[in-house]
Amino acid sequence: MRAVVIHKHGGPEVLTLESHWPTPTAGPGEIVVRVKACALNFLDIFTREGMPGEPTPLPHITGGDVAGVVAQVGPGVTRPAVGTRVVLNPNWGCGVCEYCREGQTPRCLHGHMLGELDPGGLAEYVKCPAAQAITIPDFYPFENAACLPVAFGTAWRMVVTHSRIRPNDTVLVLGAGGGVAIAAIQIAKLQGARVIATASTDEKLERAKRFGADKLINYARDTDWDVTTRKLTGKRGVDVVIETVGETTWERSIRALGKGGRLVTCGATSGPIGETDIRVVFWKQISIIGSTMSSNAEFHDVMRELFRGRLRAIVDTVMPLKDGVEAQRRLAEGKQFGKIVLTP
């Protein structure tokens, strides 16, 4: 099969398009999916560059957001059948640790992730447990389905499970051009919240408004956006911050919170070390919550809302697999609004 392969860590130039890479074979309880579309995430970049403490088996294929058609089923698999259109939950657990027994697979002690520790979908075929597949309705495009797993699964866990948003809460969503942020805006509105969105351009902000953002802040012009946020809330501060940016926004994100506020973070695209004034944390009695991916139950919940049309996937660009280097460069530059999708 054709696949975009990493043989060593480094910049986009280490990506190589292989024409005759081994096609995976389904083992017991597994399926092989013919990839129709695979969306990019910053995890693809971090894995390509090499993450401290997270050794990646090399050579490796990244790509966690996969939609396609079941091409092969392994022993013991009764569903999905060969020919079924599916989208994959890329994160699964060992099945035996204390967290897996509680259904909290994102906390698994020995977890799996397509494209990070397990070969991903930037290829013509990918293998995973059959339980990770959800059937895609016939009317739903593969390119849209590929935008869903990481962004919407992660955002659902952040907004619904961890933030515990109530109707009329005010939520600040940072970086409203990325996939998780766009999903979080929509999910927060679905929960009845008022949403303030930040982005680096007016164009991104106008698009965020179309997806439900009530107030908009261009942080490239308004560098004191935390002060502006507090003014927009009558100096009260927001109830929740959805933080995906990291180092450059961390201190102001904490200051934007009101008493008893919750900061939920899933990313550090601008850097991993954020300055924290501990006095603000205890004076305001705020909570800082880490979040990653989603459980199978959460994944099914958000997919149901998407297929009902209550949430919308956003495709920025569709590119052929052979343009994987250019696609990752576009993602790293932050020029996209929504997801960059590659098709074999």
Stockholm file with secondary structure:
# STOCKHOLM 1.0

chainA/1-344         MRAVVIHKHGGPEVLTLESHWPTPTAGPGEIVVRVKACALNFLDIFTREGMPGEPTPLPHITGGDVAGVVAQVGPGVTRPAVGTRVVLNPNWGCGVCEYCREGQTPRCLHGHMLGELDPGGLAEYVKCPAAQAITIPDFYPFENAACLPVAFGTAWRMVVTHSRIRPNDTVLVLGAGGGVAIAAIQIAKLQGARVIATASTDEKLERAKRFGADKLINYARDTDWDVTTRKLTGKRGVDVVIETVGETTWERSIRALGKGGRLVTCGATSGPIGETDIRVVFWKQISIIGSTMSSNAEFHDVMRELFRGRLRAIVDTVMPLKDGVEAQRRLAEGKQFGKIVLTP
#=GR chainA/1-344 SS CCEEEESSCSSGGGEEEESSCCCCCCCTTEEEEEEEEEECCHHHHHHHHCBTTBCCCSSBCCCCEEEEEEEEECTTCCSSCTTCEEEECCEECCSSSHHHHTTCGGGCTTCEEBTTTBCCSSBSEEEEEGGGEEECCTTSCHHHHTTSHHHHHHHHIIIIIISCCCTTCEEEECCTTSHHHHHHHHHHHHTTCEEEEEESSHHHHHHHHHTTCSEEEETTTCTTHHHHHHHHTTTSCEEEEEECSCTTTHHHHHHHEEEEEEEEECCCTTCSCCCCCHHHHHHHTCEEEECCSCCHHHHHHHHHHHHTTSSCCCEEEEEEGGGHHHHHHHHHHTCCSSEEEEEC
#=GC SS_cons         CCEEEESSCSSGGGEEEESSCCCCCCCTTEEEEEEEEEECCHHHHHHHHCBTTBCCCSSBCCCCEEEEEEEEECTTCCSSCTTCEEEECCEECCSSSHHHHTTCGGGCTTCEEBTTTBCCSSBSEEEEEGGGEEECCTTSCHHHHTTSHHHHHHHHIIIIIISCCCTTCEEEECCTTSHHHHHHHHHHHHTTCEEEEEESSHHHHHHHHHTTCSEEEETTTCTTHHHHHHHHTTTSCEEEEEECSCTTTHHHHHHHEEEEEEEEECCCTTCSCCCCCHHHHHHHTCEEEECCSCCHHHHHHHHHHHHTTSSCCCEEEEEEGGGHHHHHHHHHHTCCSSEEEEEC
//
